[in-house]
Amino acid sequence: MAFVNGFLSYLLLLIVFVVVGGTAIFLGITLRKGTDAKAEKAEAQELAEQVQK
């Protein structure tokens, strides 16, 4: 019985680590896409201004 309790305890810990890691990866990707989109938009706007001159 002690083995089962220890196993379940480590399994729960593993699940918590996976959830936290997955959330961090999802947030990182989402924030990076937003940053890249803003940079691309600014670059396109700068290029359009240069073309108009």
Secondary structure by P-SEA (a helix, b strand, c coil): caaaaaaaaaaaaaaaaaaaaaaaaaaaaaaaaaaaaaaaaaaaaaaaaaaac
